[in-house]
Amino acid sequence: MNQRKAKITGLGHSPDTVKALELLNKPDNLLQVIDLAVPYKDRVVSLIGITDRDPERNLGDYQNMGYFLLTENHERKAIVIDPGLRESEWIRDALGIQKCDVIFTHFHLDHWIGYEAFSEERFFASPLCKTVLTQMVGVERTGKSIFMEGRLSDYHRRPVPLRAVNDAERLLPLRESISTVTDMIPYYNSDFGLEFFELPYGQTEGTLYGLLEADEAKILFASDLFVMINKRIMVEPHYAFKPAIMVIKDIISILRAILGKSLQIQVDEVTERYLERIAQPDLLAMGHGVFEFSKYQSEIAHLLSELEDLVRIYSEHII
């Protein structure tokens, strides 16, 4: 593991990427930037995560970390995962992105609201995410509104800034073509060793998970499966399309898979294969930061135990 860590510490970016990082890291930009250089075959994949810390520009408590993957072999190529940075045109320019693929891991606005900077590119999302962004505007088919009193309706607990609500009203519905990603139709990009696929378990329905399987590291993009608050791992489940206890059971299933534990549920062969592949990653690239799995494995296991107790108590004592 020590040798593996040494190979993803941020060394090895291309000269253009180094210059871009110097610009992005200038204090006046008010960005939090993480960067990792990941060896893959005959190249290096630059994994860059960016969070907007400008209180007059960002999404407040809901500002996520958008991910940018860059690599240069014979030409510079890029993938953008969850473009949730408002006013991100200049970030695209700083990174020198000419063409790219854009992946939405799920439909919450902090994972797509900066898509305008990439509006001419190829978009990818799960069927549900695609439906929400292109059809379920205003009053959704579920009878709920995407926004209610300044809050996302599916059990977000804190208000989003008015500027974000205004952005969403202006931007929705998305008119761009979105390619569908499922478990049977995954997204795969051989330039990065990256695959995205849909799993029916997570913070909300229609979540895509991603695996970057490089020479010396397995990186799992797990969206908002859990969040880190005050250095404590917590879950923030959302119940837009399922009852609460079912969402908790879904989170239990994916946590068991990540920890490499038996699933205790019946799944089809394709889903089982994906759940086996995501076990024991080296890094977790979450919607709000990158974590080394081994450092937090015991905490994730404790969280799993607590959630399993919650389900047991619910089933044994609540009618």
C-alpha contacts under 8 A as a table, 3 or more apart, distances in Angstrom:
res1	aa1	res2	aa2	distance
1	M	4	R	4.94
1	M	5	K	6.12
2	N	5	K	5.10
2	N	6	A	6.28
3	Q	6	A	5.16
3	Q	7	K	6.67
4	R	7	K	5.35
4	R	8	I	6.95
4	R	216	E	5.54
4	R	217	A	6.76
5	K	8	I	5.55
5	K	9	T	6.51
6	A	9	T	5.74
7	K	10	G	7.98
7	K	11	L	7.61
7	K	37	A	7.50
7	K	38	V	6.81
7	K	39	P	7.22
7	K	216	E	7.18
8	I	11	L	7.12
8	I	36	L	5.52
8	I	37	A	5.26
8	I	38	V	5.21
8	I	39	P	7.61
8	I	217	A	7.91
9	T	36	L	5.72
9	T	37	A	6.58
10	G	13	H	7.15
10	G	35	D	5.72
10	G	36	L	4.14
10	G	37	A	4.66
10	G	38	V	7.89
11	L	36	L	7.35
11	L	37	A	5.74
12	G	37	A	5.73
12	G	44	V	6.89
13	H	17	T	5.91
13	H	18	V	6.08
13	H	37	A	5.86
13	H	44	V	6.92
13	H	45	V	7.87
13	H	46	S	6.19
14	S	17	T	5.21
14	S	18	V	6.23
14	S	72	E	7.58
15	P	18	V	5.03
15	P	19	K	6.32
16	D	19	K	5.21
16	D	20	A	6.26
16	D	95	L	7.96
16	D	96	G	7.92
17	T	20	A	4.93
17	T	21	L	6.13
17	T	46	S	7.89
17	T	95	L	6.65
18	V	21	L	5.17
18	V	22	E	6.30
19	K	22	E	5.11
19	K	23	L	6.45
20	A	23	L	5.19
20	A	24	L	6.20
20	A	94	A	5.43
20	A	95	L	5.39
20	A	96	G	7.84
21	L	24	L	5.02
21	L	25	N	5.93
21	L	95	L	7.90
22	E	25	N	5.32
22	E	26	K	6.63
23	L	26	K	5.57
23	L	94	A	7.29
24	L	29	N	6.68
24	L	31	L	6.97
24	L	33	V	7.41
24	L	91	I	7.62
24	L	94	A	7.43
25	N	29	N	7.11
25	N	31	L	6.72
25	N	32	Q	7.50
25	N	33	V	6.66
26	K	29	N	5.75
26	K	30	L	7.64
27	P	30	L	5.67
27	P	31	L	7.51
29	N	54	D	7.86
30	L	52	D	6.51
30	L	53	R	5.15
30	L	54	D	5.41
31	L	50	I	6.59
31	L	51	T	5.71
31	L	52	D	4.84
31	L	53	R	5.30
31	L	54	D	7.29
32	Q	50	I	5.67
32	Q	51	T	5.02
32	Q	52	D	6.46
32	Q	53	R	6.65
33	V	48	I	6.97
33	V	49	G	5.67
33	V	50	I	4.69
33	V	51	T	6.58
34	I	48	I	5.68
34	I	49	G	5.09
34	I	50	I	6.63
35	D	46	S	6.92
35	D	47	L	5.61
35	D	48	I	4.46
35	D	49	G	6.42
36	L	46	S	5.82
36	L	47	L	5.09
36	L	48	I	6.52
37	A	44	V	6.12
37	A	45	V	5.76
37	A	46	S	4.68
37	A	47	L	6.30
38	V	44	V	5.42
38	V	45	V	4.99
38	V	46	S	6.26
38	V	47	L	7.28
38	V	214	A	6.91
38	V	215	D	7.96
38	V	216	E	7.70
38	V	217	A	7.53
39	P	42	D	7.69
39	P	43	R	6.11
39	P	44	V	4.48
39	P	45	V	6.21
39	P	214	A	6.41
39	P	215	D	5.98
39	P	216	E	6.99
40	Y	43	R	5.47
40	Y	44	V	5.63
40	Y	45	V	6.54
40	Y	192	F	7.20
40	Y	193	G	7.39
40	Y	214	A	4.89
40	Y	215	D	5.23
40	Y	216	E	7.99
41	K	44	V	7.88
41	K	214	A	7.60
41	K	215	D	6.68
42	D	73	N	7.91
43	R	71	T	7.11
43	R	72	E	6.99
43	R	73	N	6.35
44	V	71	T	6.15
44	V	72	E	7.52
45	V	69	L	6.57
45	V	70	L	5.77
45	V	71	T	4.91
45	V	72	E	8.00
45	V	192	F	6.53
46	S	68	F	7.90
46	S	69	L	5.57
46	S	70	L	5.02
46	S	71	T	6.18
47	L	67	Y	7.02
47	L	68	F	6.04
47	L	69	L	4.82
47	L	70	L	6.74
48	I	67	Y	5.66
48	I	68	F	5.10
48	I	69	L	6.32
49	G	65	M	5.88
49	G	66	G	5.59
49	G	67	Y	4.48
49	G	68	F	6.34
49	G	289	G	7.66
50	I	65	M	5.22
50	I	66	G	5.37
50	I	67	Y	6.48
51	T	63	Q	6.87
51	T	64	N	6.15
51	T	65	M	4.61
51	T	66	G	6.58
51	T	85	L	7.39
51	T	288	H	7.98
52	D	57	R	7.71
52	D	58	N	5.73
52	D	63	Q	6.86
52	D	65	M	7.84
52	D	85	L	6.60
53	R	58	N	6.59
54	D	57	R	5.32
54	D	58	N	5.72
55	P	58	N	5.71
55	P	59	L	7.89
55	P	60	G	6.57
57	R	86	R	7.05
58	N	63	Q	6.21
58	N	85	L	7.20
58	N	86	R	6.59
59	L	62	Y	5.34
59	L	63	Q	4.62
59	L	110	D	7.20
59	L	160	V	6.29
59	L	161	P	6.06
59	L	164	A	6.46
60	G	63	Q	5.70
60	G	160	V	6.47
60	G	161	P	6.43
61	D	158	R	7.40
61	D	160	V	7.30
62	Y	110	D	6.39
62	Y	160	V	6.88
63	Q	84	G	7.37
63	Q	85	L	7.76
63	Q	110	D	6.08
63	Q	288	H	7.77
64	N	84	G	6.41
64	N	85	L	7.82
64	N	110	D	5.90
64	N	111	H	6.96
64	N	287	G	5.53
64	N	288	H	4.99
65	M	82	D	7.86
65	M	84	G	7.28
65	M	286	M	7.86
65	M	287	G	5.52
65	M	288	H	5.02
65	M	289	G	6.21
66	G	80	V	7.51
66	G	81	I	6.10
66	G	82	D	5.27
66	G	83	P	5.41
66	G	84	G	5.90
66	G	85	L	6.82
66	G	111	H	7.50
66	G	287	G	7.39
67	Y	80	V	5.83
67	Y	81	I	4.99
67	Y	82	D	6.65
67	Y	83	P	7.50
68	F	78	A	6.96
68	F	79	I	5.85
68	F	80	V	4.72
68	F	81	I	6.36
69	L	78	A	5.38
69	L	79	I	5.04
69	L	80	V	6.44
69	L	192	F	7.95
70	L	76	R	7.05
70	L	77	K	5.74
70	L	78	A	4.58
70	L	79	I	6.77
71	T	76	R	5.79
71	T	77	K	5.45
71	T	78	A	6.61
71	T	191	D	7.68
71	T	192	F	7.46
72	E	75	E	5.32
72	E	76	R	4.42
72	E	77	K	6.27
73	N	76	R	6.85
76	R	97	I	7.74
77	K	97	I	7.41
77	K	98	Q	7.87
77	K	99	K	6.87
77	K	100	C	6.60
77	K	191	D	7.99
78	A	97	I	6.48
78	A	99	K	6.75
78	A	100	C	4.77
78	A	101	D	6.84
79	I	100	C	5.12
79	I	101	D	4.86
79	I	102	V	6.01
79	I	103	I	7.75
80	V	83	P	6.52
80	V	100	C	6.84
80	V	101	D	6.16
80	V	102	V	4.76
80	V	103	I	6.28
81	I	102	V	5.91
81	I	103	I	4.84
81	I	104	F	6.30
81	I	105	T	7.39
82	D	102	V	7.36
82	D	103	I	6.00
82	D	104	F	5.03
82	D	105	T	6.40
82	D	110	D	7.83
82	D	111	H	4.44
82	D	112	W	5.63
83	P	102	V	7.65
83	P	104	F	7.62
83	P	110	D	7.88
83	P	111	H	5.71
83	P	112	W	5.02
83	P	113	I	6.62
83	P	114	G	5.06
83	P	115	Y	5.61
84	G	109	L	7.15
84	G	110	D	4.71
84	G	111	H	4.45
84	G	112	W	4.85
84	G	113	I	5.00
84	G	114	G	4.89
84	G	115	Y	7.33
85	L	88	S	5.58
85	L	110	D	7.63
85	L	113	I	6.79
85	L	114	G	4.94
86	R	113	I	6.44
86	R	114	G	4.75
87	E	90	W	7.28
87	E	114	G	6.67
87	E	117	A	7.80
88	S	91	I	5.08
88	S	92	R	6.37
88	S	114	G	6.17
88	S	117	A	6.13
89	E	92	R	5.18
89	E	93	D	6.34
89	E	117	A	4.91
90	W	93	D	4.90
90	W	94	A	5.99
91	I	94	A	4.97
91	I	95	L	6.20
92	R	95	L	5.26
92	R	96	G	6.27
92	R	97	I	5.62
92	R	117	A	7.32
93	D	96	G	5.02
93	D	97	I	6.32
94	A	97	I	7.92
97	I	100	C	6.95
99	K	121	E	6.71
100	C	118	F	7.99
100	C	121	E	6.12
100	C	122	R	7.10
101	D	121	E	6.16
101	D	122	R	5.06
101	D	123	F	6.20
101	D	124	F	7.68
102	V	118	F	7.54
102	V	121	E	6.97
102	V	122	R	6.03
102	V	123	F	4.80
102	V	124	F	6.18
103	I	123	F	5.92
103	I	124	F	4.82
103	I	125	A	6.12
104	F	107	F	7.17
104	F	111	H	6.42
104	F	112	W	6.41
104	F	123	F	7.61
104	F	124	F	6.25
104	F	125	A	5.21
104	F	126	S	7.99
104	F	129	C	7.78
104	F	208	L	7.72
105	T	111	H	7.16
105	T	125	A	6.52
105	T	126	S	7.63
105	T	207	T	5.55
105	T	208	L	4.71
105	T	209	Y	6.93
105	T	223	S	6.37
106	H	111	H	6.93
106	H	125	A	7.19
106	H	126	S	7.34
106	H	129	C	5.52
106	H	204	T	7.77
106	H	205	E	7.89
106	H	206	G	6.10
106	H	207	T	5.04
106	H	208	L	6.65
106	H	223	S	7.92
107	F	111	H	6.90
107	F	112	W	7.30
107	F	129	C	4.86
107	F	130	K	7.76
107	F	132	V	6.66
107	F	133	L	6.73
107	F	206	G	7.95
108	H	111	H	5.77
108	H	112	W	7.23
109	L	112	W	5.37
109	L	113	I	5.36
109	L	168	A	7.44
110	D	113	I	5.92
112	W	115	Y	5.57
113	I	116	E	7.75
113	I	164	A	7.94
113	I	167	D	7.41
113	I	168	A	6.95
113	I	171	L	7.94
114	G	117	A	6.47
115	Y	118	F	5.40
115	Y	119	S	6.14
116	E	119	S	4.87
118	F	121	E	5.51
119	S	176	E	6.90
120	E	176	E	7.96
122	R	177	S	7.53
122	R	178	I	7.10
122	R	179	S	7.62
123	F	176	E	7.77
123	F	177	S	6.78
123	F	178	I	4.79
123	F	179	S	6.02
124	F	178	I	5.35
124	F	179	S	4.73
124	F	180	T	5.90
124	F	181	V	6.42
124	F	187	Y	7.90
125	A	129	C	5.94
125	A	130	K	5.84
125	A	178	I	6.65
125	A	179	S	6.45
125	A	180	T	5.44
125	A	181	V	5.55
125	A	208	L	7.41
126	S	129	C	5.20
126	S	130	K	6.07
126	S	180	T	5.48
126	S	181	V	4.91
126	S	182	T	5.99
126	S	198	E	6.55
126	S	206	G	5.59
126	S	207	T	6.87
126	S	208	L	6.62
127	P	130	K	5.12
127	P	131	T	6.16
127	P	180	T	5.79
127	P	181	V	7.01
127	P	182	T	7.43
127	P	206	G	6.93
128	L	131	T	5.03
128	L	132	V	6.19
128	L	205	E	7.38
128	L	206	G	5.20
129	C	132	V	5.22
129	C	133	L	6.20
129	C	206	G	5.89
129	C	207	T	7.87
130	K	133	L	5.33
130	K	134	T	6.00
130	K	178	I	6.73
130	K	180	T	7.48
131	T	134	T	5.31
131	T	135	Q	5.30
131	T	136	M	6.37
132	V	135	Q	5.57
132	V	136	M	4.52
132	V	137	V	6.96
132	V	140	E	7.87
133	L	136	M	6.43
133	L	137	V	7.14
133	L	172	L	6.61
133	L	173	P	5.70
133	L	174	L	5.87
134	T	137	V	7.33
134	T	172	L	7.05
134	T	173	P	4.66
134	T	174	L	5.05
134	T	175	R	6.87
135	Q	173	P	6.44
136	M	139	V	6.85
136	M	140	E	4.59
136	M	141	R	6.51
136	M	173	P	7.89
137	V	140	E	6.05
137	V	145	S	7.73
137	V	146	I	6.98
137	V	172	L	6.64
137	V	173	P	6.28
138	G	145	S	5.54
138	G	146	I	6.30
138	G	147	F	7.85
139	V	142	T	7.89
139	V	143	G	5.97
139	V	144	K	5.59
139	V	145	S	4.54
139	V	146	I	7.06
140	E	143	G	5.33
140	E	144	K	5.37
140	E	145	S	5.78
140	E	146	I	7.11
141	R	144	K	7.33
142	T	241	F	7.52
144	K	153	S	6.99
145	S	148	M	6.25
145	S	153	S	6.23
146	I	152	L	5.82
146	I	153	S	5.43
146	I	154	D	7.72
147	F	150	G	6.02
147	F	151	R	5.48
147	F	152	L	4.79
147	F	153	S	5.40
147	F	165	V	7.56
148	M	151	R	5.21
148	M	152	L	6.33
148	M	153	S	5.67
150	G	159	P	5.45
150	G	160	V	6.03
150	G	161	P	7.47
150	G	162	L	6.88
150	G	165	V	6.94
151	R	156	H	6.54
151	R	157	R	7.33
151	R	158	R	6.54
151	R	159	P	4.70
151	R	160	V	5.92
152	L	155	Y	6.85
152	L	156	H	5.55
152	L	159	P	7.61
152	L	160	V	7.63
153	S	156	H	6.62
153	S	240	A	7.62
154	D	238	H	5.46
154	D	239	Y	5.66
154	D	240	A	4.70
155	Y	237	P	7.80
155	Y	238	H	5.38
155	Y	239	Y	6.54
155	Y	240	A	7.58
156	H	159	P	7.81
156	H	236	E	8.00
156	H	238	H	7.15
160	V	164	A	6.58
160	V	165	V	7.18
161	P	164	A	5.44
161	P	165	V	6.81
162	L	165	V	5.07
162	L	166	N	6.17
163	R	166	N	5.06
163	R	167	D	6.09
164	A	167	D	4.93
164	A	168	A	6.18
165	V	168	A	5.12
165	V	169	E	6.24
166	N	169	E	5.17
166	N	170	R	6.24
167	D	170	R	5.14
167	D	171	L	5.99
168	A	171	L	5.04
168	A	172	L	5.74
169	E	172	L	5.65
171	L	174	L	6.39
180	T	185	I	7.55
181	V	184	M	7.95
181	V	185	I	5.43
181	V	186	P	5.26
181	V	187	Y	6.17
181	V	196	F	7.56
181	V	197	F	6.18
181	V	198	E	6.63
181	V	208	L	7.88
182	T	185	I	4.85
182	T	186	P	5.54
182	T	197	F	5.43
182	T	198	E	4.67
182	T	199	L	7.78
182	T	208	L	7.96
183	D	186	P	5.71
183	D	197	F	5.07
183	D	198	E	4.94
183	D	199	L	6.66
183	D	270	V	7.01
183	D	271	T	6.98
184	M	270	V	7.50
185	I	197	F	7.44
186	P	195	E	6.78
186	P	196	F	5.72
186	P	197	F	4.76
186	P	198	E	7.52
187	Y	195	E	5.45
187	Y	196	F	5.00
187	Y	197	F	6.47
188	Y	193	G	7.55
188	Y	194	L	5.76
188	Y	195	E	4.36
188	Y	196	F	6.53
189	N	192	F	5.85
189	N	193	G	6.07
189	N	194	L	5.38
189	N	195	E	6.50
190	S	193	G	4.92
190	S	194	L	6.69
191	D	194	L	7.86
192	F	212	L	7.16
192	F	214	A	7.95
193	G	212	L	5.51
193	G	213	E	5.63
193	G	214	A	6.31
194	L	210	G	6.90
194	L	211	L	5.63
194	L	212	L	4.39
194	L	213	E	6.64
195	E	210	G	5.48
195	E	211	L	5.31
195	E	212	L	6.57
196	F	208	L	6.25
196	F	209	Y	5.49
196	F	210	G	4.13
196	F	211	L	6.45
197	F	208	L	5.33
197	F	209	Y	5.58
197	F	210	G	6.47
198	E	206	G	6.82
198	E	207	T	5.90
198	E	208	L	4.40
198	E	209	Y	6.20
199	L	202	G	7.76
199	L	206	G	7.50
199	L	207	T	6.42
199	L	208	L	6.42
199	L	209	Y	7.03
199	L	271	T	7.03
200	P	205	E	6.52
200	P	206	G	6.86
200	P	207	T	7.15
200	P	250	D	7.35
201	Y	204	T	7.57
201	Y	205	E	7.14
201	Y	207	T	7.46
201	Y	247	V	7.65
201	Y	250	D	4.51
201	Y	251	I	5.87
201	Y	253	S	6.83
201	Y	254	I	5.95
202	G	205	E	6.81
202	G	207	T	6.54
202	G	224	D	7.77
202	G	225	L	5.54
202	G	237	P	7.91
202	G	247	V	7.31
202	G	250	D	5.97
202	G	251	I	5.13
202	G	254	I	6.78
203	Q	207	T	7.77
203	Q	224	D	6.15
203	Q	225	L	5.15
203	Q	226	F	7.64
203	Q	235	V	7.75
203	Q	236	E	6.80
203	Q	237	P	4.75
203	Q	238	H	5.91
203	Q	247	V	7.14
203	Q	251	I	6.76
204	T	207	T	6.47
204	T	237	P	6.74
204	T	238	H	5.53
204	T	239	Y	6.89
204	T	240	A	7.33
204	T	241	F	7.96
204	T	247	V	7.35
205	E	241	F	7.00
207	T	223	S	7.71
208	L	222	A	7.83
208	L	223	S	7.69
209	Y	220	L	7.27
209	Y	221	F	5.62
209	Y	222	A	5.37
209	Y	223	S	7.00
210	G	220	L	5.70
210	G	221	F	4.68
210	G	222	A	6.85
211	L	218	K	6.97
211	L	219	I	5.76
211	L	220	L	4.82
211	L	221	F	6.26
211	L	278	I	7.25
212	L	217	A	7.97
212	L	218	K	5.86
212	L	219	I	5.07
212	L	220	L	6.55
213	E	217	A	6.28
213	E	218	K	4.69
213	E	219	I	6.48
214	A	217	A	5.29
214	A	218	K	6.21
217	A	281	P	7.82
217	A	282	D	5.93
217	A	283	L	7.68
218	K	281	P	5.22
218	K	282	D	5.28
218	K	283	L	6.64
219	I	281	P	5.83
219	I	282	D	5.92
219	I	283	L	4.79
219	I	284	L	5.97
219	I	285	A	6.87
220	L	278	I	6.75
220	L	281	P	6.16
220	L	282	D	7.93
220	L	283	L	6.30
220	L	284	L	5.05
220	L	285	A	5.92
221	F	284	L	6.11
221	F	285	A	4.65
221	F	286	M	5.98
222	A	225	L	5.99
222	A	284	L	6.72
222	A	285	A	6.21
222	A	286	M	5.27
222	A	287	G	7.30
223	S	285	A	7.33
223	S	286	M	4.86
223	S	287	G	4.61
224	D	227	V	6.51
224	D	286	M	6.02
224	D	287	G	5.11
224	D	288	H	7.45
225	L	235	V	6.74
225	L	236	E	7.84
225	L	251	I	7.30
225	L	286	M	7.45
226	F	233	I	6.60
226	F	234	M	5.58
226	F	235	V	4.49
226	F	236	E	6.63
226	F	286	M	7.63
227	V	233	I	5.77
227	V	234	M	5.41
227	V	235	V	6.06
227	V	236	E	7.37
227	V	286	M	7.64
227	V	287	G	7.83
227	V	288	H	6.69
228	M	231	K	5.70
228	M	232	R	5.33
228	M	233	I	4.64
228	M	234	M	6.19
228	M	288	H	7.70
229	I	232	R	5.22
229	I	233	I	6.49
229	I	234	M	6.98
233	I	299	E	7.01
233	I	300	I	7.19
233	I	303	L	7.62
234	M	303	L	7.51
237	P	244	A	7.91
237	P	247	V	6.73
237	P	248	I	7.12
238	H	244	A	7.71
238	H	247	V	7.44
239	Y	242	K	5.36
239	Y	243	P	6.06
239	Y	244	A	5.78
239	Y	247	V	6.87
242	K	246	M	6.37
242	K	247	V	6.43
243	P	246	M	5.51
243	P	247	V	6.59
244	A	247	V	5.24
244	A	248	I	6.37
245	I	248	I	5.08
245	I	249	K	6.24
245	I	311	V	7.05
246	M	249	K	5.03
246	M	250	D	6.22
247	V	250	D	4.99
247	V	251	I	6.31
248	I	251	I	5.10
248	I	252	I	6.24
248	I	307	L	7.14
248	I	311	V	7.62
249	K	252	I	4.98
249	K	253	S	6.32
249	K	311	V	7.39
250	D	253	S	5.13
250	D	254	I	6.52
251	I	254	I	5.31
251	I	255	L	6.12
252	I	255	L	5.18
252	I	256	R	6.12
252	I	304	L	6.14
252	I	307	L	6.81
252	I	308	E	6.98
253	S	256	R	5.23
253	S	257	A	6.34
253	S	263	L	6.18
253	S	264	Q	7.91
253	S	265	I	7.76
254	I	257	A	4.98
254	I	258	I	6.21
254	I	275	L	7.53
255	L	258	I	5.11
255	L	259	L	6.13
255	L	300	I	7.49
255	L	301	A	7.96
255	L	304	L	6.53
256	R	259	L	5.16
256	R	260	G	6.16
256	R	261	K	5.00
256	R	262	S	6.73
256	R	263	L	6.15
256	R	304	L	7.38
257	A	260	G	5.04
257	A	261	K	5.82
257	A	262	S	7.16
257	A	263	L	6.38
257	A	275	L	5.50
257	A	276	E	6.60
257	A	278	I	6.91
257	A	279	A	5.62
258	I	261	K	7.65
258	I	275	L	7.50
258	I	278	I	5.73
258	I	279	A	4.18
258	I	280	Q	5.69
258	I	281	P	7.37
259	L	279	A	5.79
259	L	280	Q	5.79
259	L	297	Q	7.34
259	L	300	I	7.96
259	L	301	A	7.25
260	G	276	E	7.34
260	G	279	A	4.86
260	G	280	Q	6.20
263	L	266	Q	7.87
267	V	271	T	6.19
267	V	272	E	5.98
268	D	271	T	5.49
268	D	272	E	6.08
269	E	272	E	5.03
269	E	273	R	6.12
270	V	273	R	5.21
270	V	274	Y	6.51
271	T	274	Y	5.19
271	T	275	L	6.14
272	E	275	L	5.07
272	E	276	E	6.16
273	R	276	E	5.19
273	R	277	R	6.29
274	Y	277	R	5.03
274	Y	278	I	6.41
275	L	278	I	5.49
275	L	279	A	6.81
276	E	279	A	5.61
278	I	281	P	6.36
280	Q	293	F	7.32
281	P	284	L	6.82
281	P	293	F	6.39
282	D	292	E	6.15
282	D	293	F	5.58
282	D	294	S	7.10
283	L	290	V	6.87
283	L	291	F	5.75
283	L	292	E	4.65
283	L	293	F	5.34
284	L	290	V	5.61
284	L	291	F	5.15
284	L	292	E	6.27
284	L	293	F	6.12
285	A	289	G	6.18
285	A	290	V	4.47
285	A	291	F	6.57
286	M	289	G	5.22
286	M	290	V	5.84
286	M	291	F	7.69
291	F	295	K	7.90
291	F	296	Y	7.68
292	E	295	K	5.70
292	E	296	Y	6.93
293	F	296	Y	5.40
293	F	297	Q	5.70
294	S	297	Q	5.14
295	K	298	S	7.65
296	Y	299	E	5.23
296	Y	300	I	6.18
297	Q	300	I	5.13
297	Q	301	A	6.14
298	S	301	A	4.98
298	S	302	H	6.16
299	E	302	H	4.96
299	E	303	L	6.15
300	I	303	L	5.00
300	I	304	L	6.16
301	A	304	L	5.02
301	A	305	S	6.28
302	H	305	S	5.07
302	H	306	E	6.28
303	L	306	E	5.11
303	L	307	L	6.23
304	L	307	L	5.18
304	L	308	E	6.15
305	S	308	E	5.12
305	S	309	D	6.23
306	E	309	D	5.10
306	E	310	L	6.22
307	L	310	L	4.90
307	L	311	V	6.34
308	E	311	V	5.17
308	E	312	R	6.18
309	D	312	R	4.96
309	D	313	I	6.08
310	L	313	I	5.22
310	L	314	Y	6.10
311	V	314	Y	4.99
311	V	315	S	6.08
312	R	315	S	5.21
312	R	316	E	6.02
313	I	316	E	5.16
313	I	317	H	5.69
313	I	318	I	7.45
314	Y	317	H	5.59
314	Y	318	I	5.17
315	S	318	I	6.05
315	S	319	I	7.69
